[in-house]
Amino acid sequence: MGLESYNKAIETLQEEKRTKKAELEKKETEKKALEDYLRTLMSLEEELKKHREELQAIEQILPSLEEEEKRLSETVKYLEDLYKKLRERKSLLEKKKYLEENLKRNEEELSETRKKIELAKQGLTEAEEKLKQLQQEKEVLEKELTQTEKEYENGQSLLAKISELWNTLEESKRELENLEDEISIISEKLKTIEKVNTEIVQISEELKNTEEKIRKVRIPPLYIYASIGIALLGLFLSIFSLPAGLAILFSSLVPLFVGQQNKQKALLYLQDKKSKLLSQRSAMEGELRLLEREREEYEKLLKRKAELEEKQKQILGQLKSVAKLEDAVGLEQYVARLQEEVEKLQEKTEEVRKHYQQILSETSKTDQNIHNLKKTLEDLSINENARNKDIANIREQLKAVEEQYASILVPQPPFEIEGLLMPVSENDVEDVEALLHVYHREYESKTREVASKKAEKNRLEQYIRQAEEQLKELPKIKEDLDRLEKDVKNLKIEVEAREKAIQVLRDISSKRRSMFAPSVEQNMNWIVSYVTGGRYKAVKINPDNYDIEVYDAEAGRWMRRDIYSGGTNDQMLLAMRIAFTLALLPSAKGTYPRFLFLDEPLGSSDQERRQQIVKLLANELTRVFDQVFLITHVEIEEPPNSTLIELVDGKVAETRRITSQEEG
């Protein structure tokens, strides 16, 4: 329809409109800025006059302010010097008082230290005498403790040796009793060996008989003879009546089958009996092996019993030798008596050791007391010497403070200062400090006022220079403003012209879309129905945006195209492109195109839809177009009267003509 040219023209006009509009906005911004700047310059002339008057007033008052600042500065300097000297004199008086008190305290401490030295000397003499007595008593206890410890160790060693032998003997007796019990139990078990052997022989004999019976099991002769008789009868009857003879012949197998069943039952019974006998014999043999192992254990126990009895004889001999007894009858009484003697020796040893430890502790304390008294005497002597030095040093400092105090004189004021009463002394230092703070604040306030006036003067001078320089730009600003007003007016006209042109092109494009929509919709109806095999028979097209709605026969209502799968959507769009082409053919500037070119229209369709699309191209569209070009990479049923060209790596690999459906 040539709609693309409309779209391109609209896009071009929109781009031009955006460019012109941006340029217009820029010019309007520049114009507004110049208007604001012009108003600023106009108001600057009025402000310049006011600032000149303010500068003149500051220049008149500034000299008197600077004179007041100078007088306040001299006053503050004098008061600072006066305060410093008064504070030094007061500090020296306080230091003098502190030194006098310190001198008195050190003299008192020196007297107290000398008393402590005398007491420490007396205590040291008494402690040394006590230490001498304790050392003599310690020597006596050391000899007694050595003797009792030796007796205790000998008794304890003998008791330990006898106790060890006695415990070993008792353990041996207990083990022997346990062995005798085990030997008795195993002896009873071994009596069953002969019985088990007899049972194994009986089971083996019965097992042998059962196996012999299994080998002799056969089908009973009666069943065999019956089967042979029935078979002979069947053969005889088949001479006269073949069907009856064959029936009797087949029935001759019945006795054999029954005989075979009886044989199997007998075999199963005998095999089950054999299995039970084997299991019983295996159990008996296992029991026999256990009894053999019990016999081996029985022999080991007898051997161990003999060893224990021999061991007991040896232990009894050792006990008699150690205790020096003729027999073991009084051994228990001897052990009890020995244990009682060892306990008495232990108590005596502990008592002597406790007394010895007390003497050691008291000796250590006395020794430590002597050491502490000597250290105390040493410290007191050092303290006495330090106090003597401190007293001499304090007297020297006191003399220096008195001389320094006499050298500091109170300065006289350079002029009369309001609030200061002369003469002054160090007792007036707080009043002088308060007066100094007052004048210092006045001085700082006056200094700030002078600095503020000077800064304001500099600011006004700078402002006046800048304002006079800015006002020189006024004529040029007016000329630039006139030029910008003309540019803004022309740009507004160009933007409005492009807006109207865009609207006109959109109206024409919309009318053309509406004009072709019915024809496109009509063509799509039969194409969609043909391609989908009649499932979708009707299509509605929105003439404004060419959105598609499809009547779904299964759903029974109109549905939007975008709810369907990708393959169905591709088929709808293919139908729309073909419908557009058919709708535009008669009006294409008097020219009738003779070919249709399609690139990969089958990729997203299933096999059935592909075949329908190929039939549409081969059977229907060849009535309109002399040639239909189809490019595809999928396998299709080749239509008759078509030409196939196969490309491999961009080169023609094969060209052939399809003359009929069968040849394809």
C-alpha positions as CSV (number, residue, x, y, z in Angstrom):
1,M,0.0,0.0,0.0
2,G,3.0,2.3,0.2
3,L,2.4,2.7,3.9
4,E,6.1,2.4,4.6
5,S,6.7,5.7,2.8
6,Y,4.1,7.4,5.0
7,N,5.8,5.9,8.1
8,K,9.2,7.1,6.9
9,A,7.9,10.6,6.2
10,I,6.2,10.8,9.6
11,E,9.4,9.6,11.3
12,T,11.5,12.2,9.4
13,L,9.0,15.0,10.3
14,Q,9.0,13.8,13.9
15,E,12.8,13.9,14.0
16,E,12.8,17.4,12.5
17,K,10.1,18.4,15.0
18,R,12.1,17.1,17.9
19,T,15.3,18.9,16.7
20,K,13.4,22.2,16.2
21,K,11.6,21.8,19.5
22,A,14.9,21.2,21.3
23,E,16.4,24.2,19.6
24,L,13.2,26.2,20.5
25,E,13.5,25.2,24.2
26,K,17.2,26.1,24.2
27,K,16.4,29.5,22.7
28,E,13.6,30.1,25.2
29,T,15.9,29.1,28.1
30,E,18.5,31.6,26.8
31,K,15.9,34.3,26.4
32,K,14.5,33.8,29.9
33,A,18.1,33.8,31.3
34,L,18.8,37.1,29.5
35,E,15.5,38.6,30.7
36,D,16.4,37.7,34.3
37,Y,19.9,39.0,33.8
38,L,18.5,42.3,32.4
39,R,16.2,42.7,35.4
40,T,19.2,42.0,37.6
41,L,21.2,44.8,36.0
42,M,18.3,47.3,36.2
43,S,18.0,46.6,39.9
44,L,21.8,46.8,40.3
45,E,21.8,50.5,39.5
46,E,19.5,51.2,42.5
47,E,21.6,49.0,44.8
48,L,24.9,50.7,43.7
49,K,23.7,54.1,45.0
50,K,22.7,52.6,48.4
51,H,26.1,50.8,48.8
52,R,28.0,54.0,48.0
53,E,26.2,55.7,50.9
54,E,26.9,52.8,53.3
55,L,30.6,52.9,52.4
56,Q,30.8,56.7,53.2
57,A,29.2,56.1,56.6
58,I,31.7,53.3,57.5
59,E,34.7,55.5,56.5
60,Q,33.5,58.3,58.9
61,I,33.1,56.0,62.0
62,L,36.1,53.6,61.5
63,P,38.9,55.9,63.0
64,S,37.2,56.4,66.4
65,L,36.6,52.7,66.6
66,E,40.2,51.9,66.0
67,E,41.3,54.4,68.7
68,E,39.0,52.7,71.3
69,E,40.4,49.3,70.2
70,K,44.0,50.5,70.9
71,R,43.1,51.8,74.4
72,L,41.4,48.5,75.3
73,S,44.4,46.5,74.0
74,E,46.8,48.4,76.3
75,T,44.4,48.0,79.3
76,V,44.2,44.2,78.7
77,K,48.0,43.9,78.4
78,Y,48.5,45.8,81.7
79,L,45.8,43.7,83.5
80,E,47.3,40.4,82.1
81,D,50.8,41.5,83.4
82,L,49.3,42.5,86.8
83,Y,47.3,39.3,87.1
84,K,50.4,37.2,86.3
85,K,52.6,38.9,88.9
86,L,49.9,38.8,91.6
87,R,49.2,35.1,90.9
88,E,53.0,34.3,91.1
89,R,53.2,36.1,94.5
90,K,50.1,34.2,95.8
91,S,51.5,31.0,94.5
92,L,54.8,31.6,96.3
93,L,53.1,32.3,99.6
94,E,51.1,29.1,99.2
95,K,54.3,27.2,98.4
96,K,56.0,28.7,101.5
97,K,53.1,27.6,103.7
98,Y,53.2,24.1,102.1
99,L,57.0,23.8,102.7
100,E,56.7,24.9,106.3
101,E,54.0,22.3,106.9
102,N,56.0,19.6,105.1
103,L,59.1,20.5,107.2
104,K,57.1,20.0,110.4
105,R,55.6,16.7,109.2
106,N,59.1,15.3,108.2
107,E,60.6,16.3,111.6
108,E,57.7,14.4,113.4
109,E,58.2,11.3,111.1
110,L,62.0,11.3,111.8
111,S,61.3,11.2,115.5
112,E,58.8,8.3,115.0
113,T,61.3,6.4,112.8
114,R,64.0,6.6,115.5
115,K,61.6,5.0,118.1
116,K,60.8,2.2,115.7
117,I,64.5,1.4,115.2
118,E,65.0,0.9,118.9
119,L,62.0,-1.5,119.1
120,A,63.2,-3.5,116.1
121,K,66.6,-4.0,117.7
122,Q,65.1,-5.3,120.9
123,G,62.8,-7.8,118.9
124,L,65.8,-9.0,116.8
125,T,67.8,-10.0,120.0
126,E,64.8,-12.0,121.4
127,A,64.1,-13.8,118.1
128,E,67.8,-14.9,117.7
129,E,67.8,-16.4,121.2
130,K,64.5,-18.3,120.4
131,L,66.0,-19.6,117.1
132,K,68.9,-21.1,118.9
133,Q,66.7,-23.1,121.3
134,L,64.5,-24.4,118.4
135,Q,67.5,-25.7,116.5
136,Q,68.7,-27.8,119.5
137,E,65.2,-29.4,119.8
138,K,65.1,-30.1,116.1
139,E,68.4,-32.1,116.2
140,V,67.0,-34.4,118.9
141,L,63.7,-35.0,117.0
142,E,65.6,-35.7,113.8
143,K,67.4,-38.7,115.4
144,E,64.2,-40.0,117.0
145,L,62.3,-39.7,113.7
146,T,65.0,-41.6,111.7
147,Q,64.9,-44.5,114.2
148,T,61.1,-44.8,114.2
149,E,60.9,-44.5,110.4
150,K,63.4,-47.3,109.9
151,E,61.5,-49.7,112.3
152,Y,58.2,-48.9,110.6
153,E,59.6,-49.5,107.1
154,N,61.1,-52.9,108.2
155,G,57.8,-54.0,109.7
156,Q,55.8,-52.7,106.8
157,S,58.1,-54.6,104.3
158,L,57.7,-57.9,106.2
159,L,53.9,-57.5,106.5
160,A,53.7,-56.7,102.7
161,K,55.7,-59.8,101.8
162,I,53.7,-62.1,104.1
163,S,50.4,-60.5,102.9
164,E,51.3,-61.0,99.3
165,L,52.2,-64.7,99.8
166,W,49.0,-65.2,101.9
167,N,46.8,-63.5,99.2
168,T,48.5,-65.6,96.5
169,L,47.7,-68.8,98.6
170,E,44.1,-67.8,99.0
171,E,43.7,-67.0,95.3
172,S,45.2,-70.4,94.5
173,K,42.7,-72.2,96.8
174,R,39.8,-70.4,95.1
175,E,41.1,-71.3,91.6
176,L,41.5,-74.9,92.7
177,E,37.9,-75.1,94.0
178,N,36.6,-73.7,90.7
179,L,38.8,-76.2,88.7
180,E,37.4,-79.1,90.7
181,D,33.8,-77.9,89.9
182,E,34.6,-77.7,86.2
183,I,36.3,-81.1,86.2
184,S,33.2,-82.7,87.8
185,I,30.8,-81.1,85.2
186,I,32.9,-82.2,82.2
187,S,33.3,-85.7,83.6
188,E,29.6,-86.1,83.6
189,K,29.4,-84.9,80.0
190,L,32.1,-87.3,78.8
191,K,29.9,-90.3,80.0
192,T,27.6,-89.7,77.0
193,I,30.3,-90.2,74.3
194,E,29.5,-94.0,73.9
195,K,25.8,-93.4,73.7
196,V,26.3,-90.7,70.9
197,N,28.6,-93.1,68.9
198,T,25.9,-95.9,69.1
199,E,23.2,-93.5,67.8
200,I,25.3,-92.4,64.9
201,V,25.9,-96.1,63.8
202,Q,22.1,-96.7,64.0
203,I,21.3,-93.6,61.9
204,S,23.9,-94.5,59.3
205,E,22.4,-98.0,58.9
206,E,18.9,-96.7,58.5
207,L,20.2,-94.1,56.0
208,K,21.8,-96.8,53.9
209,N,18.5,-98.8,53.8
210,T,16.6,-95.7,52.7
211,E,19.0,-95.0,49.8
212,E,18.7,-98.6,48.7
213,K,14.9,-98.3,48.6
214,I,15.1,-95.0,46.6
215,R,17.2,-96.8,43.9
216,K,14.6,-99.6,43.7
217,V,11.5,-97.3,43.2
218,R,9.7,-98.2,39.8
219,I,6.3,-97.8,38.2
220,P,4.1,-100.7,39.5
221,P,3.9,-103.5,36.8
222,L,0.1,-103.5,37.1
223,Y,-0.1,-100.0,35.5
224,I,2.2,-100.9,32.7
225,Y,0.3,-104.1,31.8
226,A,-3.0,-102.1,31.9
227,S,-1.6,-99.5,29.6
228,I,-0.3,-102.2,27.1
229,G,-3.7,-103.9,27.1
230,I,-5.7,-100.7,26.4
231,A,-3.2,-99.8,23.6
232,L,-3.7,-103.2,22.0
233,L,-7.4,-102.9,22.2
234,G,-7.2,-99.5,20.5
235,L,-5.1,-100.8,17.7
236,F,-7.6,-103.6,17.2
237,L,-10.6,-101.3,17.1
238,S,-8.9,-98.9,14.7
239,I,-9.2,-101.6,12.0
240,F,-13.0,-101.2,12.2
241,S,-13.4,-97.6,13.4
242,L,-10.4,-95.3,13.2
243,P,-11.7,-92.6,15.5
244,A,-12.8,-95.0,18.2
245,G,-9.5,-96.9,18.0
246,L,-7.4,-93.7,18.2
247,A,-9.4,-92.5,21.3
248,I,-8.8,-95.8,23.1
249,L,-5.2,-95.7,22.0
250,F,-4.7,-92.3,23.6
251,S,-6.5,-93.4,26.8
252,S,-3.8,-96.1,27.2
253,L,-1.5,-93.3,28.5
254,V,-3.7,-92.8,31.6
255,P,-2.5,-95.9,33.6
256,L,1.1,-94.9,32.8
257,F,0.4,-91.3,34.1
258,V,-1.2,-92.6,37.3
259,G,1.7,-95.1,37.9
260,Q,4.2,-92.3,37.4
261,Q,2.4,-90.2,40.0
262,N,2.5,-93.0,42.6
263,K,6.2,-93.5,41.8
264,Q,6.9,-89.7,42.5
265,K,5.0,-89.8,45.8
266,A,7.0,-92.8,47.0
267,L,10.3,-91.0,45.9
268,L,9.3,-87.8,47.7
269,Y,8.5,-89.7,50.9
270,L,11.9,-91.6,50.9
271,Q,13.9,-88.5,50.0
272,D,12.3,-86.5,52.8
273,K,13.2,-89.4,55.2
274,K,16.7,-89.4,53.9
275,S,17.0,-85.6,54.4
276,K,15.8,-86.0,58.0
277,L,18.3,-88.9,58.7
278,L,21.2,-86.8,57.2
279,S,20.2,-83.9,59.4
280,Q,20.1,-86.1,62.6
281,R,23.5,-87.7,61.8
282,S,25.0,-84.2,61.2
283,A,23.7,-83.0,64.5
284,M,25.0,-86.2,66.3
285,E,28.5,-85.8,64.7
286,G,28.6,-82.1,65.8
287,E,27.7,-83.1,69.3
288,L,30.4,-85.8,69.2
289,R,33.0,-83.2,68.1
290,L,32.0,-80.9,71.0
291,L,32.4,-83.8,73.4
292,E,35.9,-84.5,72.0
293,R,36.8,-80.9,72.6
294,E,35.4,-81.2,76.2
295,R,37.7,-84.2,76.7
296,E,40.7,-82.1,75.6
297,E,39.6,-79.3,78.0
298,Y,39.2,-82.0,80.8
299,E,42.8,-83.1,80.4
300,K,44.0,-79.5,80.5
301,L,42.1,-78.8,83.7
302,L,43.6,-81.9,85.4
303,K,47.0,-80.7,84.5
304,R,46.3,-77.2,85.9
305,K,45.0,-78.7,89.1
306,A,48.3,-80.6,89.7
307,E,50.2,-77.3,89.0
308,L,48.0,-75.4,91.6
309,E,48.5,-78.1,94.3
310,E,52.3,-77.9,93.8
311,K,52.2,-74.1,93.9
312,Q,50.3,-74.1,97.2
313,K,53.0,-76.4,98.8
314,Q,55.7,-73.9,97.6
315,I,53.8,-70.8,99.0
316,L,53.3,-72.5,102.4
317,G,57.1,-73.3,102.5
318,Q,57.9,-69.6,101.8
319,L,55.5,-68.4,104.5
320,K,57.1,-70.7,107.1
321,S,60.5,-69.4,106.1
322,V,59.6,-65.7,106.2
323,A,57.5,-66.0,109.5
324,K,60.1,-68.4,111.0
325,L,57.4,-70.8,112.0
326,E,57.5,-74.6,112.3
327,D,54.1,-75.1,110.7
328,A,51.3,-73.0,109.2
329,V,48.9,-73.5,112.1
330,G,49.6,-70.2,113.8
331,L,50.2,-68.2,110.6
332,E,47.0,-66.1,110.8
333,Q,47.7,-65.1,114.4
334,Y,51.2,-64.2,113.5
335,V,50.0,-62.0,110.6
336,A,47.4,-60.2,112.9
337,R,50.0,-59.6,115.6
338,L,52.5,-58.3,113.0
339,Q,49.9,-55.9,111.5
340,E,49.1,-54.5,115.0
341,E,52.8,-53.8,115.6
342,V,53.2,-52.1,112.2
343,E,50.1,-49.8,113.0
344,K,51.6,-48.8,116.4
345,L,54.9,-48.0,114.7
346,Q,53.0,-45.9,112.1
347,E,51.2,-44.0,114.8
348,K,54.5,-43.3,116.7
349,T,56.2,-42.2,113.4
350,E,53.4,-39.9,112.6
351,E,53.4,-38.3,116.0
352,V,57.2,-37.8,116.0
353,R,56.9,-36.4,112.4
354,K,54.1,-34.1,113.4
355,H,56.1,-32.7,116.4
356,Y,59.1,-32.4,114.1
357,Q,57.1,-30.5,111.5
358,Q,55.8,-28.1,114.2
359,I,59.4,-27.4,115.3
360,L,60.4,-26.9,111.6
361,S,57.4,-24.5,111.1
362,E,58.2,-22.6,114.2
363,T,61.9,-22.4,113.3
364,S,61.0,-21.2,109.8
365,K,58.6,-18.6,111.2
366,T,61.3,-17.4,113.7
367,D,63.9,-17.3,111.0
368,Q,61.5,-15.4,108.8
369,N,60.8,-13.0,111.7
370,I,64.6,-12.4,112.1
371,H,64.9,-11.7,108.4
372,N,61.9,-9.3,108.5
373,L,63.3,-7.5,111.6
374,K,66.6,-7.1,109.8
375,K,64.9,-5.8,106.7
376,T,62.7,-3.5,108.8
377,L,65.9,-2.1,110.5
378,E,67.5,-1.6,107.1
379,D,64.4,0.1,105.8
380,L,64.1,2.3,108.9
381,S,67.7,3.3,108.6
382,I,67.2,4.2,104.9
383,N,64.0,6.1,105.9
384,E,65.9,8.0,108.6
385,N,68.6,9.1,106.2
386,A,66.0,10.1,103.6
387,R,64.1,12.2,106.2
388,N,67.3,14.0,107.1
389,K,68.0,14.8,103.4
390,D,64.3,15.8,102.9
391,I,64.4,18.2,105.8
392,A,67.6,19.8,104.5
393,N,66.2,20.1,101.0
394,I,62.9,21.7,102.3
395,R,64.8,24.3,104.3
396,E,66.8,25.3,101.1
397,Q,63.5,25.5,99.0
398,L,61.9,27.6,101.7
399,K,64.8,30.1,101.6
400,A,64.6,30.3,97.7
401,V,60.8,30.9,97.8
402,E,61.2,33.8,100.3
403,E,63.9,35.4,98.1
404,Q,61.8,34.9,94.9
405,Y,58.7,36.5,96.6
406,A,60.7,39.6,97.6
407,S,61.9,40.0,94.0
408,I,58.4,40.2,92.3
409,L,57.1,43.9,92.3
410,V,53.5,45.0,91.5
411,P,53.5,47.2,88.2
412,Q,51.8,50.6,88.1
413,P,49.0,51.3,85.5
414,P,49.8,53.5,82.4
415,F,46.6,55.5,82.9
416,E,43.6,55.4,85.1
417,I,41.6,52.2,84.6
418,E,38.0,52.2,85.6
419,G,37.2,49.5,88.3
420,L,40.9,49.1,89.4
421,L,41.6,50.4,93.0
422,M,45.3,51.0,93.8
423,P,47.3,49.7,95.6
424,V,46.6,46.0,95.0
425,S,48.1,42.9,96.6
426,E,48.1,39.1,96.0
427,N,44.9,38.9,97.9
428,D,43.2,40.9,95.2
429,V,44.1,38.4,92.4
430,E,40.5,37.1,91.9
431,D,39.2,40.7,91.6
432,V,41.9,41.5,89.1
433,E,41.1,38.3,87.1
434,A,37.4,39.2,87.0
435,L,38.2,42.8,85.8
436,L,40.6,41.3,83.2
437,H,37.8,39.1,81.8
438,V,35.5,42.2,81.6
439,Y,38.0,44.2,79.6
440,H,39.1,41.2,77.6
441,R,35.4,40.7,76.4
442,E,35.1,44.5,75.7
443,Y,38.4,44.3,73.7
444,E,37.3,41.2,71.7
445,S,33.9,42.8,71.0
446,K,35.5,46.0,69.9
447,T,38.1,44.0,67.8
448,R,35.2,42.1,66.1
449,E,33.4,45.4,65.5
450,V,36.4,47.0,63.8
451,A,37.1,43.8,61.8
452,S,33.5,43.7,60.8
453,K,33.5,47.3,59.6
454,K,36.7,46.8,57.7
455,A,35.3,43.7,56.1
456,E,32.1,45.5,55.2
457,K,34.1,48.3,53.8
458,N,36.2,45.9,51.6
459,R,33.0,44.1,50.5
460,L,31.3,47.3,49.6
461,E,34.3,48.5,47.6
462,Q,34.5,45.2,45.8
463,Y,30.8,45.2,45.1
464,I,30.9,48.7,43.7
465,R,33.7,47.8,41.3
466,Q,32.0,44.6,40.1
467,A,28.6,46.4,39.7
468,E,30.2,49.2,37.7
469,E,31.9,46.6,35.5
470,Q,28.6,44.6,35.0
471,L,26.6,47.7,34.0
472,K,28.8,48.1,31.0
473,E,27.1,45.0,29.5
474,L,23.6,46.5,29.5
475,P,23.5,47.7,25.8
476,K,24.7,44.3,24.5
477,I,22.2,42.4,26.6
478,K,19.3,44.4,25.1
479,E,20.5,43.7,21.5
480,D,20.9,39.9,22.2
481,L,17.4,39.8,23.8
482,D,15.8,41.3,20.6
483,R,17.6,38.7,18.4
484,L,16.5,35.8,20.6
485,E,12.8,37.0,20.5
486,K,12.9,36.8,16.7
487,D,14.5,33.3,16.7
488,V,11.9,32.0,19.1
489,K,9.0,33.3,17.0
490,N,10.4,31.7,13.8
491,L,11.1,28.3,15.5
492,K,7.5,28.1,16.9
493,I,6.1,28.6,13.4
494,E,8.4,25.7,12.1
495,V,7.4,23.3,14.9
496,E,3.6,24.0,14.4
497,A,4.0,23.4,10.6
498,R,5.6,19.9,11.2
499,E,2.9,19.0,13.7
500,K,0.2,19.7,11.1
501,A,2.1,17.8,8.4
502,I,2.5,14.7,10.7
503,Q,-1.3,14.7,11.5
504,V,-2.2,15.0,7.8
505,L,0.1,12.0,6.9
506,R,-1.4,9.9,9.8
507,D,-4.9,10.6,8.6
508,I,-4.1,9.6,5.1
509,S,-2.3,6.4,6.3
510,S,-5.2,5.5,8.5
511,K,-7.7,5.9,5.6
512,R,-5.6,3.7,3.4
513,R,-5.4,1.0,6.0
514,S,-9.2,1.1,6.5
515,M,-9.7,1.0,2.8
516,F,-7.7,-2.3,2.3
517,A,-8.7,-4.0,5.6
518,P,-11.9,-5.7,4.2
519,S,-10.1,-7.1,1.2
520,V,-7.2,-8.4,3.4
521,E,-9.7,-9.9,5.8
522,Q,-11.7,-11.6,3.0
523,N,-8.5,-13.2,1.5
524,M,-7.3,-14.3,5.0
525,N,-10.6,-16.1,5.7
526,W,-10.2,-18.7,2.8
527,I,-6.4,-18.9,3.2
528,V,-6.5,-19.7,7.0
529,S,-9.4,-22.2,6.4
530,Y,-7.4,-23.9,3.6
531,V,-4.1,-24.1,5.6
532,T,-5.7,-25.3,8.9
533,G,-8.0,-27.8,7.3
534,G,-11.1,-25.9,8.3
535,R,-10.4,-25.6,12.0
536,Y,-10.2,-21.7,11.8
537,K,-12.7,-20.5,9.2
538,A,-13.1,-16.8,9.9
539,V,-10.7,-13.9,10.7
540,K,-11.4,-10.3,11.9
541,I,-8.8,-7.6,11.3
542,N,-8.7,-4.3,13.3
543,P,-8.2,-1.6,10.6
544,D,-6.4,0.7,13.0
545,N,-3.5,-1.6,14.1
546,Y,-4.2,-4.8,12.0
547,D,-4.5,-6.9,15.1
548,I,-6.1,-10.3,14.3
549,E,-8.9,-12.3,16.0
550,V,-9.7,-15.8,14.9
551,Y,-13.0,-17.7,15.2
552,D,-12.1,-21.0,16.9
553,A,-14.6,-23.7,15.9
554,E,-13.7,-25.9,18.9
555,A,-14.0,-23.0,21.5
556,G,-17.0,-21.6,19.7
557,R,-15.9,-17.9,20.1
558,W,-13.5,-15.3,18.7
559,M,-10.0,-15.4,20.2
560,R,-6.9,-13.2,20.0
561,R,-4.0,-14.5,17.8
562,D,-1.4,-14.1,20.6
563,I,-3.0,-16.9,22.8
564,Y,-2.0,-19.6,20.2
565,S,1.3,-21.4,19.9
566,G,4.2,-20.1,17.9
567,G,3.5,-22.4,14.9
568,T,-0.1,-21.3,14.7
569,N,0.9,-17.6,15.0
570,D,3.4,-18.0,12.1
571,Q,0.7,-19.6,9.9
572,M,-1.7,-16.6,10.7
573,L,1.1,-14.1,9.8
574,L,1.9,-16.0,6.6
575,A,-1.8,-15.9,5.6
576,M,-1.9,-12.2,6.3
577,R,1.2,-11.5,4.1
578,I,-0.3,-13.5,1.3
579,A,-3.7,-11.8,1.8
580,F,-2.0,-8.3,1.6
581,T,-0.2,-9.3,-1.6
582,L,-3.5,-10.5,-3.2
583,A,-5.3,-7.3,-2.0
584,L,-2.6,-5.0,-3.5
585,L,-2.1,-6.7,-6.9
586,P,-4.8,-4.9,-8.8
587,S,-3.7,-1.4,-7.7
588,A,0.1,-1.8,-8.0
589,K,0.5,1.2,-10.4
590,G,-0.9,-0.8,-13.3
591,T,1.8,-3.4,-13.1
592,Y,0.9,-7.1,-12.3
593,P,3.7,-9.0,-10.6
594,R,4.1,-12.5,-12.0
595,F,6.0,-14.3,-9.2
596,L,5.7,-14.9,-5.4
597,F,8.9,-15.4,-3.3
598,L,8.6,-17.1,0.2
599,D,11.7,-17.7,2.5
600,E,11.3,-20.5,5.1
601,P,7.5,-20.3,5.7
602,L,7.3,-24.0,6.9
603,G,9.9,-24.2,9.8
604,S,7.4,-23.8,12.7
605,S,4.6,-26.0,11.2
606,D,3.9,-29.6,11.7
607,Q,3.8,-32.1,8.8
608,E,0.1,-31.8,8.1
609,R,0.1,-28.0,8.0
610,R,3.3,-28.0,5.9
611,Q,1.5,-30.2,3.3
612,Q,-1.6,-27.8,3.3
613,I,0.7,-24.8,2.8
614,V,2.5,-26.5,-0.1
615,K,-0.9,-27.4,-1.7
616,L,-2.1,-23.8,-1.3
617,L,1.0,-22.6,-3.1
618,A,0.9,-25.3,-5.9
619,N,-2.9,-25.5,-6.5
620,E,-4.3,-22.0,-5.6
621,L,-1.6,-19.3,-5.9
622,T,-0.3,-20.6,-9.2
623,R,-3.6,-19.3,-10.7
624,V,-2.5,-15.8,-9.7
625,F,1.3,-16.0,-10.1
626,D,3.2,-17.5,-13.0
627,Q,6.0,-18.5,-10.6
628,V,6.1,-19.3,-6.9
629,F,9.6,-19.6,-5.3
630,L,9.7,-21.6,-2.0
631,I,12.9,-21.8,0.1
632,T,12.9,-24.5,2.9
633,H,15.2,-26.8,4.9
634,V,12.4,-29.2,5.9
635,E,11.3,-32.4,4.2
636,I,8.0,-32.0,2.2
637,E,6.0,-33.9,-0.3
638,E,7.2,-32.4,-3.6
639,P,4.2,-31.0,-5.6
640,P,3.8,-32.1,-9.3
641,N,4.9,-29.9,-12.1
642,S,7.5,-28.2,-9.9
643,T,11.3,-27.7,-10.2
644,L,13.6,-28.8,-7.3
645,I,16.9,-27.1,-6.8
646,E,19.1,-28.5,-4.0
647,L,21.9,-26.3,-2.6
648,V,24.9,-27.6,-0.6
649,D,27.4,-25.1,0.9
650,G,25.8,-22.3,-1.2
651,K,26.3,-24.2,-4.5
652,V,23.7,-26.0,-6.7
653,A,24.1,-29.7,-6.1
654,E,21.0,-31.0,-8.0
655,T,18.3,-29.7,-10.3
656,R,15.3,-31.8,-11.4
657,R,11.8,-31.5,-12.7
658,I,8.8,-33.1,-10.8
659,T,6.4,-34.2,-13.6
660,S,3.8,-36.0,-11.5
661,Q,2.9,-36.9,-7.9
662,E,4.1,-40.5,-8.4
663,E,7.5,-39.5,-9.8
664,G,8.1,-37.1,-6.9
